Amino acid sequence: MERLDNLRPLILFVSGLLGAAGVALAAAASHGGDMRLLGSASTMCLAHAPALLALHAGHRLVRTATLAALVISLGTILFAGDLLARHFLATGLFPMAAPIGGTTMILGWLVVAAGAFFRSRHAGI
């Protein structure tokens, strides 16, 4: 998992983008957009952006943090992206994109949980 550490800046970048997207989507939903689609996309982005930031910051304490963050990022982008495509394009990204994204997010959280069974990189921490 240490090879994944080169991707840590990507996690921080995605965290910032998801946070910004979440706020923008909440505003769009409150100004006449489809509350069900845009609101759900906003919620997923705003829920996972700080989690990604925490995983980025805590990568030395949670051995699976980088992998978990990458999986959660992929799932969130896929889930929210499908909802946005449905709203703006009137069609999804591809069949089952949102459920696959949701399942991927769940898998990412299970990777976080699995981190409890691995020693941290710095045993003194």
C-alpha positions as CSV (number, residue, x, y, z in Angstrom):
1,M,0.0,0.0,0.0
2,E,3.0,2.3,0.4
3,R,3.2,2.6,-3.4
4,L,-0.2,4.3,-3.4
5,D,1.3,7.2,-1.4
6,N,2.3,8.8,-4.6
7,L,-1.4,9.3,-5.2
8,R,-2.0,11.2,-1.9
9,P,-2.0,14.7,-3.6
10,L,-4.8,13.4,-5.8
11,I,-6.9,12.6,-2.7
12,L,-6.5,16.2,-1.4
13,F,-7.4,17.5,-4.8
14,V,-10.5,15.3,-5.1
15,S,-11.5,16.3,-1.5
16,G,-11.4,20.0,-2.5
17,L,-13.3,19.4,-5.7
18,L,-16.0,17.3,-4.0
19,G,-16.4,19.9,-1.3
20,A,-16.8,22.7,-3.8
21,A,-19.2,20.6,-5.9
22,G,-21.3,19.7,-2.9
23,V,-21.8,23.4,-2.0
24,A,-22.5,24.3,-5.7
25,L,-25.0,21.4,-6.0
26,A,-26.8,22.4,-2.8
27,A,-27.2,25.9,-4.2
28,A,-28.4,24.6,-7.6
29,A,-30.9,22.3,-5.8
30,S,-32.2,25.1,-3.7
31,H,-32.7,27.4,-6.7
32,G,-35.1,25.2,-8.6
33,G,-33.0,22.2,-9.6
34,D,-34.2,18.6,-9.0
35,M,-33.9,18.4,-5.3
36,R,-33.9,14.6,-5.4
37,L,-31.0,14.3,-7.8
38,L,-28.9,17.4,-7.1
39,G,-29.6,17.2,-3.3
40,S,-28.4,13.5,-3.2
41,A,-25.3,14.3,-5.2
42,S,-24.6,17.3,-2.9
43,T,-25.0,15.2,0.2
44,M,-22.6,12.5,-1.1
45,C,-20.0,15.1,-2.1
46,L,-20.3,17.0,1.2
47,A,-20.2,13.8,3.3
48,H,-17.2,12.4,1.6
49,A,-15.0,15.5,1.0
50,P,-14.1,15.9,4.7
51,A,-13.7,12.1,5.1
52,L,-11.1,12.2,2.2
53,L,-9.4,15.2,3.9
54,A,-9.2,13.2,7.1
55,L,-7.9,10.1,5.4
56,H,-5.3,12.3,3.6
57,A,-4.2,13.8,6.9
58,G,-4.3,10.6,8.9
59,H,-2.5,8.3,6.4
60,R,0.3,7.6,8.9
61,L,-2.2,6.4,11.5
62,V,-4.5,4.4,9.3
63,R,-2.5,2.0,7.2
64,T,-5.4,1.6,4.6
65,A,-6.1,5.3,4.4
66,T,-4.8,6.0,0.9
67,L,-6.4,2.9,-0.6
68,A,-9.7,3.7,1.2
69,A,-9.6,7.3,0.0
70,L,-9.1,6.3,-3.6
71,V,-11.9,3.8,-3.5
72,I,-14.3,6.3,-1.8
73,S,-13.3,9.0,-4.3
74,L,-14.1,6.7,-7.2
75,G,-17.4,5.7,-5.8
76,T,-18.4,9.2,-4.9
77,I,-17.5,10.6,-8.3
78,L,-19.4,7.7,-10.0
79,F,-22.5,8.0,-7.9
80,A,-22.7,11.8,-8.0
81,G,-21.7,11.9,-11.7
82,D,-24.5,9.6,-12.6
83,L,-27.1,11.7,-10.7
84,L,-25.7,14.8,-12.4
85,A,-25.9,13.2,-15.8
86,R,-29.5,12.2,-15.1
87,H,-30.3,15.8,-14.2
88,F,-28.4,17.7,-16.9
89,L,-28.4,15.1,-19.8
90,A,-31.6,13.2,-19.0
91,T,-29.7,10.0,-19.1
92,G,-27.3,8.2,-16.7
93,L,-23.6,7.6,-17.3
94,F,-24.2,4.0,-18.0
95,P,-26.6,1.3,-16.6
96,M,-26.2,0.7,-12.9
97,A,-23.6,3.6,-12.5
98,A,-25.2,5.0,-9.3
99,P,-25.5,1.6,-7.6
100,I,-22.0,0.6,-8.6
101,G,-20.8,4.0,-7.2
102,G,-22.7,3.4,-4.0
103,T,-21.3,-0.1,-3.6
104,T,-17.8,1.3,-4.3
105,M,-18.3,3.9,-1.5
106,I,-19.4,1.1,0.9
107,L,-16.3,-0.9,-0.1
108,G,-14.1,2.1,0.6
109,W,-15.5,2.5,4.1
110,L,-14.9,-1.2,4.7
111,V,-11.3,-0.6,3.6
112,V,-11.2,2.1,6.3
113,A,-12.5,-0.4,8.9
114,A,-9.9,-3.0,7.8
115,G,-7.2,-0.5,8.8
116,A,-8.0,-1.3,12.4
117,F,-6.2,-4.7,11.8
118,F,-3.0,-3.3,10.4
119,R,-0.2,-1.7,12.4
120,S,0.4,1.9,11.7
121,R,3.6,2.8,9.8
122,H,4.9,4.5,12.8
123,A,4.5,2.1,15.8
124,G,5.1,5.0,18.2
125,I,2.0,6.8,17.0
